[in-house]
Amino acid sequence: MRFDLHLHTTGSDGRLTPSEMVTLAAERGLEVLSITDHDSVSGVSGALAAAAGVKKLTVVPGVEINTDLATGELHVLGYFINYEDEELVASLAKIRESRVGRAQKMVARLDELGMPVDWQRVLDLARGESICRPHIAQAMLEKGYISDEKEAFDKYIGRDGPAYVGREKVGPVDAVRIVKKAGGIAVLAHPADIADVDNIIVELKTAGLDGIEAYYGQYNSRTISRIVGLAKRHDLLTTGGSDYHHFCDGREAELGSVDIPESSIVKLFAAAGRVYTPA
């Protein structure tokens, strides 16, 4: 397992710093990784700097933009983005600002439910630019309100939970356009549970969608085959990754555990005007 294109650091809701992620990836023998923090590129420069001293390891600048559908969420991954692009940075900052207000409202609702959480503690746990629901779950766990972070989502802060608050809507088409304007390759993340996915892909392709995440940490071989077929049907690249956060509680795939074909990496690099040379 030599590649992992879906990783989260302290730039959003991951538990490892960008340099720690690079160190762990190097220890596990990865050749290509991508830092894809939620609505943030703050971890990219640190990862690139850390990888500069590691032979045979390439870091692809990335991001994961969270968007909403009527039936749930849809995430768009961006690869080979110009992470210093001013328009990209401004667009992501606006999305993150909506996360702050949302998180504050969720903390207020938890207080109404008899589970007060200190807002400053949520900020401390976030560490990076992007405040995410796992940070609230961590604060709840520290208070003893839940037995694990999954319980927070299942009972309180998941989409149907009593403390859930929606955020300012960012559409999937907008997310694809943000990635493309920043010179990136736009990929539909973990698409298996998206309703009406064929029609959504058709719409996103008009905005510039390039690929689909087929080799995902939570997918079995049957699901992977179905998504690969979906990619072929719509003439899309296939990518993959673990969606690793270093939660250490058994609820996620391990870093570098997803078997991504080298051919997918070659095609992704080619789409970005790069050449992938195996180590």
C-alpha positions as CSV (number, residue, x, y, z in Angstrom):
1,M,0.0,0.0,0.0
2,R,2.1,2.9,-1.3
3,F,-0.4,5.7,-1.7
4,D,-2.9,7.6,0.4
5,L,-4.7,10.6,-1.0
6,H,-7.2,11.4,1.8
7,L,-5.6,12.5,5.1
8,H,-6.6,15.0,7.8
9,T,-4.2,16.8,10.1
10,T,-4.6,19.4,12.9
11,G,-5.3,21.8,10.0
12,S,-8.9,20.6,10.4
13,D,-10.1,17.6,12.6
14,G,-7.1,15.3,12.5
15,R,-5.0,14.6,15.5
16,L,-1.5,14.7,14.0
17,T,0.3,17.8,12.8
18,P,1.3,17.9,9.1
19,S,4.9,17.0,10.0
20,E,3.8,14.1,12.2
21,M,1.6,12.8,9.4
22,V,4.5,12.9,7.0
23,T,6.8,11.1,9.5
24,L,4.2,8.4,10.0
25,A,3.7,8.0,6.3
26,A,7.5,7.7,5.7
27,E,7.7,5.1,8.4
28,R,5.0,3.1,6.7
29,G,6.7,3.3,3.3
30,L,4.2,5.5,1.5
31,E,5.4,7.1,-1.7
32,V,2.6,9.6,-2.4
33,L,0.2,11.2,0.1
34,S,-2.1,14.2,0.1
35,I,-3.1,16.4,3.0
36,T,-6.9,17.1,2.4
37,D,-8.1,19.0,5.4
38,H,-11.7,20.1,5.6
39,D,-12.1,23.6,4.1
40,S,-8.4,24.5,4.9
41,V,-5.0,24.4,3.3
42,S,-3.1,25.4,6.4
43,G,-1.4,22.0,6.7
44,V,-0.1,21.8,3.2
45,S,3.1,24.0,3.6
46,G,4.1,22.1,6.8
47,A,3.7,18.8,5.1
48,L,5.7,19.9,2.1
49,A,8.5,21.2,4.3
50,A,8.6,18.0,6.3
51,A,8.6,15.8,3.1
52,A,11.5,17.8,1.6
53,G,13.8,15.8,3.8
54,V,12.3,12.4,3.1
55,K,13.5,10.5,0.1
56,K,10.9,8.9,-2.2
57,L,7.9,10.6,-0.7
58,T,5.8,13.1,-2.6
59,V,3.2,15.3,-1.0
60,V,0.3,16.4,-3.2
61,P,-1.3,19.7,-2.1
62,G,-4.9,19.0,-1.4
63,V,-8.2,20.1,0.3
64,E,-11.6,18.6,1.1
65,I,-14.5,21.0,0.7
66,N,-17.7,20.1,2.6
67,T,-21.0,20.8,0.8
68,D,-24.6,20.1,1.4
69,L,-27.4,18.4,-0.4
70,A,-31.0,18.1,0.6
71,T,-30.4,14.5,1.5
72,G,-27.1,14.9,3.3
73,E,-23.5,16.0,2.6
74,L,-21.3,15.8,-0.4
75,H,-17.6,16.3,-0.2
76,V,-15.2,17.4,-3.0
77,L,-11.5,16.7,-2.9
78,G,-9.0,19.0,-4.7
79,Y,-5.6,17.8,-5.7
80,F,-2.6,19.7,-7.0
81,I,-4.2,22.9,-6.0
82,N,-2.3,26.2,-5.9
83,Y,-2.7,26.3,-2.1
84,E,-1.4,29.9,-2.0
85,D,-4.0,31.2,-4.5
86,E,-5.7,34.2,-2.9
87,E,-9.1,33.4,-4.3
88,L,-8.9,29.9,-2.9
89,V,-7.7,31.0,0.5
90,A,-10.5,33.6,0.7
91,S,-13.2,31.1,-0.4
92,L,-12.1,28.6,2.2
93,A,-11.9,31.3,4.9
94,K,-15.6,32.2,4.2
95,I,-16.6,28.5,4.5
96,R,-14.7,28.2,7.8
97,E,-16.3,31.3,9.2
98,S,-19.7,29.6,8.9
99,R,-18.3,26.6,10.8
100,V,-17.5,28.9,13.8
101,G,-21.0,30.2,14.1
102,R,-22.4,26.7,13.6
103,A,-20.2,25.2,16.3
104,Q,-21.1,28.0,18.8
105,K,-24.8,27.2,18.2
106,M,-24.2,23.5,18.7
107,V,-22.4,24.2,22.0
108,A,-25.4,26.4,23.1
109,R,-27.8,23.6,22.3
110,L,-25.8,21.1,24.3
111,D,-26.0,23.5,27.2
112,E,-29.8,23.5,26.8
113,L,-29.7,19.7,26.9
114,G,-27.8,19.8,30.2
115,M,-24.4,19.1,28.7
116,P,-22.4,22.3,29.0
117,V,-19.2,22.4,27.0
118,D,-16.6,25.2,27.3
119,W,-16.3,27.0,24.0
120,Q,-12.7,27.9,24.7
121,R,-11.9,24.2,25.1
122,V,-13.4,23.5,21.7
123,L,-11.2,26.2,20.2
124,D,-8.1,24.6,22.0
125,L,-8.9,21.2,20.7
126,A,-9.4,22.6,17.1
127,R,-5.7,23.8,17.1
128,G,-5.9,24.6,13.4
129,E,-8.1,26.9,11.3
130,S,-11.1,24.7,10.8
131,I,-13.5,24.0,13.7
132,C,-15.3,20.7,13.1
133,R,-17.8,18.5,14.9
134,P,-15.2,16.0,16.2
135,H,-13.7,18.9,18.3
136,I,-17.1,19.2,20.0
137,A,-17.3,15.5,20.4
138,Q,-13.8,15.5,22.0
139,A,-15.0,18.1,24.5
140,M,-18.1,16.1,25.3
141,L,-16.0,13.0,25.9
142,E,-13.7,14.9,28.3
143,K,-16.8,16.0,30.3
144,G,-17.9,12.4,30.5
145,Y,-21.2,12.9,28.7
146,I,-20.5,10.2,26.2
147,S,-18.5,6.9,26.2
148,D,-16.8,7.6,22.8
149,E,-16.9,10.2,20.1
150,K,-19.1,8.1,17.9
151,E,-21.8,8.3,20.5
152,A,-21.8,12.1,20.2
153,F,-22.6,11.9,16.5
154,D,-25.1,9.1,16.9
155,K,-27.1,10.7,19.7
156,Y,-26.5,14.5,19.7
157,I,-24.5,16.2,16.9
158,G,-25.2,14.0,13.9
159,R,-27.6,15.3,11.2
160,D,-30.8,14.2,13.0
161,G,-29.4,14.9,16.5
162,P,-31.0,17.4,19.0
163,A,-27.8,19.6,19.0
164,Y,-27.2,19.5,15.3
165,V,-27.0,22.8,13.5
166,G,-26.6,23.2,9.7
167,R,-24.1,25.5,8.2
168,E,-24.1,28.2,5.5
169,K,-24.7,26.2,2.4
170,V,-21.9,25.7,-0.1
171,G,-23.1,23.9,-3.2
172,P,-21.2,21.0,-4.8
173,V,-20.9,22.9,-8.1
174,D,-19.4,25.8,-6.2
175,A,-16.9,23.5,-4.6
176,V,-15.8,22.0,-7.9
177,R,-15.4,25.5,-9.4
178,I,-13.3,26.6,-6.4
179,V,-10.9,23.7,-7.0
180,K,-10.7,24.3,-10.7
181,K,-10.0,28.0,-10.3
182,A,-7.1,27.1,-8.0
183,G,-5.6,24.9,-10.8
184,G,-6.6,21.7,-9.1
185,I,-8.1,18.3,-10.0
186,A,-11.6,18.0,-8.6
187,V,-12.7,14.6,-7.3
188,L,-16.0,13.5,-5.8
189,A,-15.2,12.0,-2.3
190,H,-16.6,8.7,-0.9
191,P,-19.6,8.7,-3.2
192,A,-21.2,5.3,-2.4
193,D,-24.1,6.6,-0.3
194,I,-24.9,9.6,-2.4
195,A,-28.5,9.4,-3.6
196,D,-29.0,10.0,-7.4
197,V,-25.3,10.0,-7.8
198,D,-25.3,9.6,-11.6
199,N,-27.3,12.8,-12.1
200,I,-25.2,14.6,-9.6
201,I,-22.0,13.5,-11.5
202,V,-23.5,14.8,-14.8
203,E,-24.1,18.2,-13.1
204,L,-20.6,18.3,-11.5
205,K,-18.9,17.4,-14.8
206,T,-20.3,20.5,-16.4
207,A,-18.4,22.5,-13.6
208,G,-15.2,20.5,-14.3
209,L,-15.3,17.4,-12.1
210,D,-12.3,15.2,-13.0
211,G,-12.6,12.1,-10.8
212,I,-14.2,10.0,-8.2
213,E,-12.9,8.4,-5.0
214,A,-13.3,4.7,-5.6
215,Y,-10.7,3.1,-3.3
216,Y,-11.9,4.4,0.0
217,G,-11.0,3.2,3.5
218,Q,-14.6,2.2,4.5
219,Y,-15.4,0.3,1.2
220,N,-15.4,-3.4,0.6
221,S,-14.4,-5.0,-2.7
222,R,-18.0,-5.0,-4.0
223,T,-18.5,-1.3,-3.3
224,I,-15.2,-0.5,-4.9
225,S,-16.1,-2.4,-8.1
226,R,-19.4,-0.5,-8.2
227,I,-17.7,2.9,-7.9
228,V,-15.0,1.9,-10.5
229,G,-17.9,1.1,-12.9
230,L,-19.4,4.5,-12.1
231,A,-16.2,6.2,-13.0
232,K,-15.9,4.3,-16.3
233,R,-19.5,5.1,-17.1
234,H,-18.8,8.8,-16.7
235,D,-15.2,8.9,-18.0
236,L,-13.7,9.9,-14.6
237,L,-10.4,9.3,-13.0
238,T,-10.3,7.1,-9.9
239,T,-8.5,8.0,-6.7
240,G,-8.4,6.7,-3.2
241,G,-7.4,7.1,0.4
242,S,-8.0,6.1,4.0
243,D,-9.7,9.3,5.3
244,Y,-7.3,9.0,8.2
245,H,-7.5,11.3,11.2
246,H,-5.5,9.3,13.8
247,F,-8.6,8.9,16.0
248,C,-7.1,5.7,17.5
249,D,-10.5,4.2,18.4
250,G,-11.0,1.7,15.6
251,R,-13.5,3.6,13.6
252,E,-11.4,4.5,10.6
253,A,-9.0,2.8,8.2
254,E,-5.3,3.1,9.0
255,L,-3.0,5.4,7.1
256,G,-1.8,3.7,4.0
257,S,-4.1,0.7,4.4
258,V,-6.1,1.2,1.1
259,D,-4.9,-0.6,-2.0
260,I,-4.9,2.1,-4.7
261,P,-3.7,0.9,-8.2
262,E,-0.6,2.6,-9.4
263,S,-2.4,3.3,-12.7
264,S,-4.8,5.6,-10.8
265,I,-1.8,7.6,-9.5
266,V,-0.2,7.8,-12.9
267,K,-3.4,9.1,-14.5
268,L,-4.0,11.7,-11.7
269,F,-0.5,13.1,-12.1
270,A,-0.9,13.2,-15.8
271,A,-4.2,15.1,-15.5
272,A,-2.3,17.7,-13.5
273,G,0.5,17.9,-16.1
274,R,2.9,16.0,-13.9
275,V,4.8,12.7,-14.4
276,Y,4.7,10.1,-11.7
277,T,7.8,8.0,-11.5
278,P,7.7,5.0,-9.1
279,A,10.2,5.1,-6.3
